[in-house]
Amino acid sequence: MQSVPAGLAPPRTSPSGRLPFALHVSILVALLAASSAPTPLYPHYQAQWQLSSLDITLVFSAYALALLIALLTTGTLSDHVGRRPVLLGALAVQVASMALFATAGGLTTLIGARVLQGIATGAATSAAGAALLDLENPARPGRPALANSIAPMTGMAAGVLAATLMVRFAPVPTITVYAALIAVFAAQAIALASIPETVRRRPGALRSTRPHVALPSAAAHAFLLNGAGVVAVWALGGFYASLGPAFTRLISPGGPDYAAGMVFFTLTAVAAPTVYFTRRMRADVSALLGSCAVIPAAVLTLGALHLAGPVLLFAGAALAGFGFGAVSQGALRAVVDSVPAQVKGGTLASYYVLSYLAMSLPAIGAGALTAGFGLRAAALACAGCVAVLAAVAVATLTASLRSRRRAPSPDTHCAVCAACRPPASRPATSTRTSASPDTPAPDISVLATRNR
């Protein structure tokens, strides 16, 4: 990953009112709802077209990898051409992908629809997330970071739940689900065209589409501290999203078909409120608590596998959801808050690059293991790797917290540094105590940094 020097911030307009903020949040929610909507439909696709578990993970991973490519190429495009043009184009591509899903006739069409969906979601996620950062209200600091954390979880939960209900009650769910989403995206595009732009155009749009990861050096430390935990929770989420329905049928073969997507719904439904309720915690403490929860979640998942207990499976999913929400919220806040405003959009895209790599690559590996050795072996390998990554995250974050506690207090430095004392408290100047002209003055900027 390359470091990006702090440049000039893109000129901003000052849109007022709650509509722009709410609209961009709704776009994020709808995009992620569409990404999880196919999960309850995977058993139907498998039965209709005789797809294997590897085929399903390829369909799922095609979305994540296409999203990753979109983030690498369009992650900072909206800084140059504006948020609204990127979002309108992404919504148009998303409508096309929903239409392709509704008319799918086999594996190739499903993968094509997922690729289009990934491109649209990747471009729109970075643009909508950056627009939320543009719209930050000084009277309510931190609200954009909270929205960027909670909207994806809420969207994924809503998408799985709505699709599950349509599988149960709606006619032809493989068409109805996507027709409803087309209507939502069309309405959002119309509303988006009526609100003001949040940034002004600036040159360099074509150059910004060259694949790159914009990771400022200030965010590198936060990435190193939180990377293992982020990979652990997103890998577990990818397993539940792709192989969760098949895993549920393996544990409870007599369960209803519409229950197949409820495990992933449980994870995301717990993750969303967790993001909200941990928002006032310190970022590293939130990430540490979430990483601690992932380890027993993996144990419960394996217990459900060996004891054939759906209760253990859903308990593990709920605990994994807590870990997902706490780690995602803490890590995202730590990374975004560590950089200046002018590079937050690119930093946010870098966070999503890591997240979706962690979601897609392990899912492909799990599908390959399932094809070669069975779903039990794949679940065992996935749970074991996730537990190890979570343990690494716990150790790293704990060491960071301990080193911070052992660091000298800023007040200690000021007590011994005569230059930091107010003039009244300084001793009278004398030839015996005066500093030499060659003695360098204390660096006040360093002291200010320590106080921060």
C-alpha positions as CSV (number, residue, x, y, z in Angstrom):
1,M,0.0,0.0,0.0
2,Q,1.3,3.4,-0.9
3,S,1.3,6.5,1.4
4,V,-0.5,9.5,0.2
5,P,0.8,12.9,1.3
6,A,-1.7,15.3,2.7
7,G,-2.8,17.7,-0.1
8,L,-5.3,20.4,-0.5
9,A,-8.8,19.4,0.5
10,P,-11.3,19.4,-2.3
11,P,-13.4,22.6,-2.3
12,R,-16.8,21.9,-0.6
13,T,-20.2,23.3,-0.9
14,S,-22.4,23.6,2.2
15,P,-25.7,21.8,1.6
16,S,-28.1,22.2,4.4
17,G,-30.9,20.1,5.8
18,R,-31.3,16.5,6.8
19,L,-32.4,15.2,3.4
20,P,-28.9,14.9,1.8
21,F,-27.5,13.0,4.8
22,A,-30.5,10.7,5.1
23,L,-30.5,10.0,1.3
24,H,-26.8,9.0,1.3
25,V,-27.3,6.7,4.3
26,S,-30.3,5.1,2.5
27,I,-28.2,4.5,-0.6
28,L,-25.6,2.7,1.5
29,V,-28.3,0.6,3.2
30,A,-30.0,-0.3,-0.1
31,L,-26.7,-1.2,-1.8
32,L,-25.8,-3.6,1.0
33,A,-29.3,-4.9,1.2
34,A,-29.1,-5.8,-2.5
35,S,-25.7,-7.5,-1.8
36,S,-27.2,-9.9,0.8
37,A,-30.6,-10.4,-0.9
38,P,-29.4,-13.4,-2.9
39,T,-28.3,-15.3,0.2
40,P,-31.7,-16.9,1.0
41,L,-32.1,-17.7,-2.7
42,Y,-28.9,-19.8,-3.0
43,P,-30.7,-23.0,-2.1
44,H,-33.2,-22.4,-4.8
45,Y,-30.5,-21.7,-7.4
46,Q,-28.6,-24.9,-6.3
47,A,-31.7,-27.0,-6.6
48,Q,-32.8,-25.5,-9.9
49,W,-29.4,-25.6,-11.7
50,Q,-27.6,-28.3,-9.7
51,L,-24.9,-25.9,-8.5
52,S,-22.2,-27.1,-6.1
53,S,-21.0,-25.3,-3.0
54,L,-18.0,-24.1,-4.9
55,D,-20.3,-22.6,-7.5
56,I,-22.1,-20.7,-4.9
57,T,-18.9,-19.3,-3.3
58,L,-17.7,-18.3,-6.8
59,V,-21.0,-16.4,-7.3
60,F,-20.6,-14.7,-3.9
61,S,-16.9,-14.0,-4.4
62,A,-17.4,-12.5,-7.9
63,Y,-19.3,-9.7,-6.2
64,A,-16.6,-9.1,-3.6
65,L,-13.7,-9.2,-6.1
66,A,-15.6,-6.9,-8.5
67,L,-16.3,-4.5,-5.6
68,L,-12.6,-4.6,-4.7
69,I,-11.6,-3.7,-8.3
70,A,-14.1,-0.8,-8.2
71,L,-12.7,0.5,-5.0
72,L,-9.2,0.4,-6.3
73,T,-10.1,2.3,-9.5
74,T,-13.0,4.6,-8.4
75,G,-12.3,5.0,-4.7
76,T,-11.2,8.6,-5.1
77,L,-13.0,9.4,-8.4
78,S,-15.8,11.3,-6.7
79,D,-13.1,13.7,-5.2
80,H,-12.6,14.9,-8.8
81,V,-15.9,14.7,-10.6
82,G,-18.2,15.0,-7.6
83,R,-20.2,12.6,-5.5
84,R,-23.4,12.9,-7.4
85,P,-22.2,11.8,-10.9
86,V,-20.5,8.7,-9.5
87,L,-23.6,7.8,-7.4
88,L,-26.0,8.2,-10.3
89,G,-23.8,6.1,-12.6
90,A,-23.5,3.4,-9.9
91,L,-27.2,3.3,-9.3
92,A,-27.8,2.8,-13.1
93,V,-25.4,-0.1,-13.1
94,Q,-27.0,-1.5,-10.0
95,V,-30.4,-1.4,-11.7
96,A,-28.9,-3.3,-14.7
97,S,-27.5,-6.0,-12.3
98,M,-30.9,-6.4,-10.6
99,A,-32.5,-6.9,-14.0
100,L,-29.9,-9.5,-14.9
101,F,-30.6,-11.3,-11.6
102,A,-34.3,-11.4,-12.3
103,T,-33.8,-12.9,-15.8
104,A,-30.9,-15.3,-14.8
105,G,-30.9,-18.7,-16.4
106,G,-27.8,-20.3,-15.0
107,L,-24.4,-20.0,-13.3
108,T,-22.9,-17.7,-15.9
109,T,-25.7,-15.2,-15.7
110,L,-25.6,-15.2,-11.9
111,I,-21.8,-14.4,-11.9
112,G,-22.3,-11.7,-14.5
113,A,-25.0,-10.1,-12.3
114,R,-22.8,-10.3,-9.3
115,V,-19.9,-8.7,-11.1
116,L,-22.1,-5.7,-12.2
117,Q,-23.4,-5.5,-8.7
118,G,-19.9,-5.4,-7.2
119,I,-18.8,-2.7,-9.6
120,A,-21.8,-0.5,-8.7
121,T,-21.5,-1.1,-5.0
122,G,-17.8,-0.4,-4.9
123,A,-18.1,2.9,-6.7
124,A,-21.2,4.0,-4.8
125,T,-19.9,2.9,-1.4
126,S,-16.8,5.1,-1.5
127,A,-18.7,8.0,-3.0
128,A,-21.7,7.9,-0.6
129,G,-19.3,7.3,2.4
130,A,-17.2,10.3,1.4
131,A,-20.4,12.4,0.9
132,L,-21.4,11.6,4.5
133,L,-18.0,12.8,5.7
134,D,-18.6,16.0,3.6
135,L,-21.9,16.6,5.4
136,E,-20.5,16.3,8.9
137,N,-22.2,18.7,11.3
138,P,-19.8,20.4,13.7
139,A,-22.5,20.3,16.3
140,R,-22.7,16.5,16.0
141,P,-19.2,15.2,15.4
142,G,-18.7,11.6,14.6
143,R,-22.1,11.0,13.0
144,P,-20.7,10.3,9.5
145,A,-18.3,7.7,10.9
146,L,-21.1,6.1,12.8
147,A,-23.3,6.1,9.7
148,N,-20.6,4.5,7.6
149,S,-20.2,1.8,10.2
150,I,-23.9,1.0,10.9
151,A,-25.4,1.4,7.4
152,P,-23.7,-1.6,5.9
153,M,-24.8,-3.9,8.8
154,T,-28.3,-2.6,8.7
155,G,-28.5,-3.0,4.9
156,M,-27.2,-6.6,5.0
157,A,-29.7,-7.5,7.7
158,A,-32.6,-5.8,5.9
159,G,-31.7,-7.5,2.6
160,V,-31.6,-11.0,4.1
161,L,-34.8,-10.5,6.1
162,A,-36.8,-9.0,3.2
163,A,-35.6,-11.8,0.8
164,T,-36.3,-14.5,3.3
165,L,-39.9,-13.2,3.8
166,M,-40.4,-13.0,0.0
167,V,-39.1,-16.6,-0.3
168,R,-41.8,-17.6,2.2
169,F,-44.7,-15.5,1.1
170,A,-44.2,-13.7,-2.3
171,P,-44.8,-15.3,-5.7
172,V,-41.7,-16.1,-7.8
173,P,-39.2,-14.7,-5.2
174,T,-36.3,-14.9,-7.7
175,I,-38.1,-12.1,-9.6
176,T,-40.0,-10.2,-6.9
177,V,-36.9,-9.6,-4.7
178,Y,-35.0,-7.9,-7.6
179,A,-38.0,-6.0,-8.9
180,A,-38.5,-4.4,-5.5
181,L,-34.8,-3.4,-5.4
182,I,-35.1,-1.8,-8.9
183,A,-37.9,0.4,-7.6
184,V,-35.8,1.5,-4.6
185,F,-32.7,2.4,-6.6
186,A,-34.8,4.3,-9.2
187,A,-36.4,6.4,-6.5
188,Q,-33.0,7.1,-4.9
189,A,-31.6,8.2,-8.3
190,I,-34.5,10.7,-8.7
191,A,-34.0,12.1,-5.2
192,L,-30.2,12.3,-5.7
193,A,-30.7,14.4,-8.8
194,S,-32.5,17.1,-6.8
195,I,-29.9,17.7,-4.0
196,P,-26.8,19.8,-4.3
197,E,-23.3,18.5,-4.8
198,T,-21.0,18.4,-1.8
199,V,-17.7,18.9,-3.6
200,R,-16.6,21.0,-6.6
201,R,-14.9,19.4,-9.6
202,R,-11.1,19.4,-9.7
203,P,-8.6,18.0,-12.3
204,G,-7.0,14.6,-12.2
205,A,-10.1,12.4,-12.6
206,L,-8.5,10.1,-15.2
207,R,-5.3,9.8,-13.2
208,S,-7.3,8.9,-10.1
209,T,-8.8,5.8,-11.8
210,R,-5.4,4.0,-12.0
211,P,-5.6,1.1,-9.5
212,H,-4.1,2.3,-6.2
213,V,-4.8,2.2,-2.5
214,A,-4.7,5.6,-0.8
215,L,-3.4,4.9,2.7
216,P,-1.9,7.9,4.4
217,S,1.0,7.1,6.7
218,A,-1.0,8.4,9.7
219,A,-3.5,5.5,9.1
220,A,-0.9,2.8,8.7
221,H,-0.5,2.3,12.5
222,A,-4.3,2.0,13.0
223,F,-4.4,-0.6,10.1
224,L,-1.6,-2.7,11.7
225,L,-3.4,-2.7,15.1
226,N,-6.8,-3.6,13.8
227,G,-6.0,-5.6,10.7
228,A,-6.2,-9.1,12.2
229,G,-9.5,-8.4,13.9
230,V,-11.0,-6.8,10.7
231,V,-9.9,-9.9,8.6
232,A,-11.3,-12.3,11.2
233,V,-14.8,-10.7,11.4
234,W,-15.2,-10.2,7.6
235,A,-13.9,-13.7,6.9
236,L,-16.5,-15.1,9.2
237,G,-19.2,-12.9,7.7
238,G,-18.2,-14.1,4.2
239,F,-18.6,-17.7,5.3
240,Y,-22.0,-17.1,6.7
241,A,-23.1,-15.1,3.7
242,S,-22.0,-17.7,1.1
243,L,-22.2,-21.1,2.8
244,G,-24.5,-20.2,5.7
245,P,-27.6,-21.7,4.1
246,A,-25.8,-24.9,3.2
247,F,-24.3,-25.0,6.7
248,T,-27.7,-24.5,8.3
249,R,-29.2,-27.4,6.2
250,L,-26.2,-29.6,7.3
251,I,-26.9,-29.0,11.0
252,S,-30.7,-29.0,10.7
253,P,-31.7,-30.9,7.5
254,G,-35.4,-31.0,8.4
255,G,-35.7,-27.2,8.8
256,P,-37.8,-25.1,6.4
257,D,-36.1,-23.7,3.3
258,Y,-36.8,-20.0,4.2
259,A,-34.7,-20.5,7.4
260,A,-31.6,-20.9,5.4
261,G,-30.7,-17.2,5.3
262,M,-31.6,-16.5,9.0
263,V,-28.2,-17.4,10.3
264,F,-26.6,-14.5,8.3
265,F,-29.6,-12.3,9.3
266,T,-28.9,-13.0,13.0
267,L,-25.2,-12.0,12.5
268,T,-26.0,-8.7,10.8
269,A,-29.1,-7.9,13.0
270,V,-26.9,-8.1,16.1
271,A,-24.0,-6.3,14.4
272,A,-26.0,-3.2,13.6
273,P,-27.1,-2.2,17.1
274,T,-23.7,-3.2,18.4
275,V,-22.2,-0.5,16.2
276,Y,-24.5,2.0,17.8
277,F,-24.1,1.1,21.4
278,T,-20.3,0.9,21.2
279,R,-19.9,4.2,19.5
280,R,-18.9,6.0,22.7
281,M,-16.2,3.5,23.6
282,R,-12.7,4.2,22.8
283,A,-12.0,2.7,19.3
284,D,-9.3,0.3,20.5
285,V,-11.4,-0.9,23.4
286,S,-14.4,-1.6,21.1
287,A,-12.2,-3.5,18.7
288,L,-10.7,-5.5,21.6
289,L,-14.1,-6.5,23.0
290,G,-15.3,-7.5,19.5
291,S,-12.1,-9.6,18.9
292,C,-12.6,-11.4,22.2
293,A,-16.2,-12.3,21.2
294,V,-15.1,-13.9,17.9
295,I,-13.2,-16.7,19.6
296,P,-16.3,-18.2,21.5
297,A,-18.4,-17.5,18.4
298,A,-16.1,-19.9,16.4
299,V,-16.3,-22.4,19.2
300,L,-20.1,-22.3,19.3
301,T,-20.2,-22.8,15.5
302,L,-18.0,-25.9,15.8
303,G,-20.1,-27.1,18.7
304,A,-23.3,-26.8,16.5
305,L,-21.6,-28.8,13.8
306,H,-20.6,-31.7,16.1
307,L,-23.8,-31.7,18.2
308,A,-26.2,-30.9,15.4
309,G,-27.7,-28.1,17.4
310,P,-29.3,-25.2,15.6
311,V,-29.5,-23.3,18.9
312,L,-25.8,-23.3,19.2
313,L,-25.5,-22.2,15.6
314,F,-27.7,-19.2,16.1
315,A,-26.0,-18.4,19.4
316,G,-22.6,-18.4,17.7
317,A,-24.0,-16.2,14.9
318,A,-25.3,-13.7,17.4
319,L,-22.0,-13.6,19.2
320,A,-20.2,-13.3,15.9
321,G,-22.5,-10.4,15.1
322,F,-21.5,-8.6,18.3
323,G,-17.8,-9.2,17.3
324,F,-18.5,-8.0,13.8
325,G,-20.1,-4.8,14.9
326,A,-17.7,-3.9,17.6
327,V,-14.6,-4.6,15.6
328,S,-15.9,-2.8,12.5
329,Q,-17.0,0.2,14.4
330,G,-13.8,0.5,16.4
331,A,-11.4,-0.2,13.5
332,L,-13.2,2.1,11.1
333,R,-13.2,5.0,13.7
334,A,-9.5,4.4,14.5
335,V,-8.5,4.5,10.8
336,V,-10.7,7.4,9.6
337,D,-10.1,9.6,12.7
338,S,-6.3,9.3,12.3
339,V,-6.2,11.2,9.0
340,P,-7.0,14.8,7.9
341,A,-10.3,15.5,6.2
342,Q,-8.9,15.9,2.7
343,V,-7.8,12.2,2.5
344,K,-10.6,10.5,4.5
345,G,-12.4,9.4,1.3
346,G,-9.3,7.4,0.0
347,T,-8.7,6.1,3.5
348,L,-12.2,4.8,3.8
349,A,-11.8,3.1,0.4
350,S,-8.6,1.4,1.7
351,Y,-10.5,0.1,4.7
352,Y,-13.2,-1.4,2.5
353,V,-10.5,-3.0,0.2
354,L,-9.1,-4.9,3.2
355,S,-12.6,-5.8,4.4
356,Y,-13.8,-7.2,1.1
357,L,-10.5,-9.1,0.4
358,A,-11.1,-10.7,3.8
359,M,-14.6,-11.5,2.9
360,S,-14.0,-12.9,-0.6
361,L,-10.8,-14.9,-0.6
362,P,-11.6,-17.1,2.5
363,A,-15.0,-17.7,1.0
364,I,-13.4,-19.0,-2.2
365,G,-11.1,-21.2,-0.1
366,A,-14.0,-22.5,1.9
367,G,-15.9,-23.4,-1.3
368,A,-12.8,-25.3,-2.6
369,L,-12.5,-27.2,0.6
370,T,-16.1,-28.1,0.5
371,A,-15.8,-29.4,-3.0
372,G,-12.8,-31.5,-2.1
373,F,-13.3,-32.5,1.5
374,G,-16.9,-31.6,2.4
375,L,-18.6,-28.8,4.3
376,R,-17.6,-30.1,7.7
377,A,-13.9,-29.8,6.9
378,A,-14.4,-26.4,5.4
379,A,-16.3,-25.2,8.5
380,L,-13.6,-26.6,10.8
381,A,-10.8,-24.9,8.8
382,C,-12.7,-21.6,8.6
383,A,-13.6,-21.5,12.3
384,G,-10.0,-22.4,13.3
385,C,-8.4,-19.7,11.2
386,V,-10.9,-17.1,12.4
387,A,-10.2,-18.0,16.0
388,V,-6.4,-17.7,15.5
389,L,-6.8,-14.3,13.8
390,A,-9.0,-13.1,16.6
391,A,-6.5,-14.3,19.2
392,V,-3.7,-12.3,17.3
393,A,-6.0,-9.2,17.3
394,V,-6.6,-9.6,21.1
395,A,-2.9,-9.9,21.8
396,T,-2.0,-6.9,19.6
397,L,-4.7,-4.6,21.0
398,T,-4.0,-5.6,24.6
399,A,-0.3,-4.9,24.1
400,S,-1.1,-1.5,22.6
401,L,-3.4,-0.6,25.5
402,R,-0.7,-1.7,28.1
403,S,2.0,0.3,26.4
404,R,-0.3,3.4,26.3
405,R,-0.9,3.0,30.1
406,R,2.8,2.7,30.8
407,A,3.7,5.8,28.7
408,P,4.6,8.9,30.8
409,S,1.7,11.2,31.5
410,P,1.9,14.6,29.7
411,D,1.7,16.3,33.1
412,T,4.9,14.5,34.1
413,H,6.7,16.2,31.2
414,C,5.3,19.6,32.0
415,A,6.3,19.3,35.6
416,V,10.0,18.8,34.9
417,C,10.2,21.1,31.9
418,A,10.8,24.6,33.0
419,A,9.8,26.0,29.6
420,C,6.3,24.7,30.1
421,R,5.7,26.4,33.4
422,P,3.8,29.7,33.5
423,P,6.1,32.7,33.9
424,A,5.1,33.3,37.6
425,S,6.3,29.9,38.6
426,R,9.7,30.2,37.1
427,P,12.7,30.9,39.4
428,A,14.4,34.3,39.2
429,T,16.9,34.5,36.4
430,S,20.5,34.2,37.5
431,T,23.7,33.5,35.8
432,R,23.9,30.2,37.6
433,T,20.5,28.9,36.4
434,S,20.1,30.5,33.0
435,A,20.3,28.3,30.0
436,S,23.1,28.6,27.5
437,P,22.3,30.4,24.3
438,D,23.2,27.2,22.4
439,T,20.7,25.1,24.3
440,P,17.7,24.3,22.0
441,A,14.3,25.4,23.1
442,P,11.8,22.6,23.8
443,D,9.7,21.6,20.9
444,I,6.2,22.8,21.8
445,S,4.6,21.0,18.8
446,V,5.8,17.7,20.3
447,L,4.3,18.5,23.7
448,A,1.0,19.5,22.0
449,T,1.0,16.2,20.2
450,R,1.6,14.3,23.4
451,N,-1.3,16.2,25.0
452,R,-3.6,15.2,22.1
